[in-house]
């Protein structure tokens, strides 16, 4: 009986090592691709109070509102945001434009991680509501400035919400398994732009 338990434990450990190694290899491939630039990175905002997948949004919260009546980052989320920014610098991943949803938790995530942001209402989404501006942004190659369309060689960042990748928010060209991707708070999805954009994977920088 003890021998059987040891065999089972060993087998489970082997499976865990395989899955962990596969995940690390995937992350390394994605990091190397990000180091080359030209991709779009979508982050879910950093950690807020409550437990996923259910988070409470106060009915009184409004864009740009960082008062007690809004759902904000907690101390863990602020520390996570700083770790994300520091890790991206350590990995020499070039960052271009940084856009954030106009809700406080997204703006603060972007500010703490990248020390800059452009706040935008088109990153505020509702499930099932198609977002043409977001769709267009994730298809677009990061370029230098508004008028100069030369590729920047950097990656653009978008900081939004957990509900962003629900059915109907993006066009079916993205092939998101019925347009559904779940991101943990602070986790990112990486998009390769183009007429037929691809999701290259999810990654955590914390």
N, C-alpha and C positions, 0 to 999 in steps of 0.2 A: 504493500500500500504506500509506504514512504517512497519507494523507488518510482512508483507511478506518479506521485505528486511532484517528485523532482523532475521527471521527464516532462510533465505538463508545464511546470514552471519554466524549465529551460526552453521549451518550444515557444511559450508566450514571450519570453525575453528575446528570443531570436526574431520573432515577428516584430516586436517593438523596435529592435535595432534596425531591422530592414526598413520599417516605415519611417523612422527618424532619419536614417541616412538618405532615403529617397526625398524626404522633405528638405533636408539641408542641400542636397544636390539641385533640387528645383530652385531653391532660394538663390543659390550661387549663380545659376544660369540667368535668373532674372536680374540679379545685381549687375552681372557683367553686361547684360543688355541695357540696363538703365545707365550705366557708366558711359555708354556710347551716345546717349541723349536721343531726342526725337520722339519721346513717348509722352503719354498723358497718365498722370497718377491721380487716382481718386481716393481720398482718405475719408473714412467716417470720422467724425469729430472724436476727441479723446474722451476719457472716462467721466461719466456723470453719475449722480446718485441713483440707486435702484439696481435692479437685476434684469439682465437680458433674458428672453426677448421682449419683456414688457417693461417699458420705461414710462413714467408719468410726466406728461407735458402739462404744466399749469394752463388752464384755459385763458388766463389773463396775459400770458407772455406774448410779446410782440418783437418784430425785428429790431435789432440794435439795442435791445433792452437787457441790461445786465443787472437789473434790480432783483430784490429778493423774490419777486413774482415770476421769475423766469427759471427754466432749467439750465443750470450752469455747470461748468466743470467743477469737480471737487479737487482737493489737494492732490489726490492720486492722478487725476486727469491732467492737471497742470504739470506734474512731474513727468508724466508719460509724454506730453507734448514736447517738453524740452529734450527728453531722451530721443525722440524721433528726429528732431532737428540735428542733434549732436551725432547720431548714428549715420545720418545721410551725409554729413560733412566728412566723417571718418572714412566713409566708403567712396568718397570723391564722386558722388552722383551730382551732376550739374542740374541746378534748378533754375527755371526761367520765371514765367509769370505764376503768381499764386492767387487763386480766386477762392472766396469763401462764401457760403450761405450767410445771409444777413442776420442770422440768429447768433446770439452771444457765444454759445458754446463752440460754434464753428469759427467765428472770428477770433476768439481767444486761442483756439488750437493753432490756427494759422500764424497768429502773431508770435506765440511762444516758440513754435517750431521753426518758423522761417523769417521772423522779424519783419514781415511785410505782408500785405494782402490787398486785394481789390474785392470789396464786398459787393455781392450781386444777388438780386432777388430770383434769378433764374435757377439758382441752386436750391431754392426752397421748393420742395415737391410734395405732391399728394399722390398716393397710390392710384394707378390707373389713368393719370393725367399725363399725356404726351408732352415732353419738354423739348421743343425744337432747338432752343439755344444750347442746352446741354448736349443734345444729340450732335449738333454741329460742332461744338467745342471738342468733344471726344474723338470726332473724325479728323480734326484738323491737325496738321503738323505744326508744332511750336515754331513760331517765326519771330523775327526781330522787329518789335514795335508794330503799331497798327497799320502803317503804310508800307513799311518794308517787309515784303513777304518772303525774304530769304530765310531758309531754315536757321534756327538759332543754335542748333546743336545741343540744346538743353531740353529738360523735361518740364512740362507745365503741370502744376498742382491744382487740384480742385478739392476743397474740403466741404463735405455735405453731411447728409443724414443717412441713418440706417434704412429708411424707406425709399431711398433713391432708386435702387435697382429692383423695383417691383414691376409686375406685368403692365405694359403700356407706357412706361416712362420713356423708354428708348425705342427706336425702330427695331424691327425684327432682324435687320442686317447684322446686329451685334451678336446674334446667336447665343444669348445668355441663358440657355435652358429655360425658354419661355420668359426671358428677360428677368430672371431672378438670381441675384447674388446676395448672400448674407455676409456682412462684414461685422466683425467685433469692433467695439469702440477703439479707435486708434489704428485699426487695420486698413490696408490699402489694396486696391485692385489696379492693375497696370494694363493700359490699353495701347495697342499699336494702331495708329491712325490710318485713315484711308477710306476709299469708297466702300470697301468691305472690311471694316475694322475688326480686330481680334482682341479678345481678352487673353493676355499672356499668363495671367495668374494672380494670386493673392500673396501678399507679403506683410510681415510685421517687422518694424524697425525698432522695437522696444523690448 
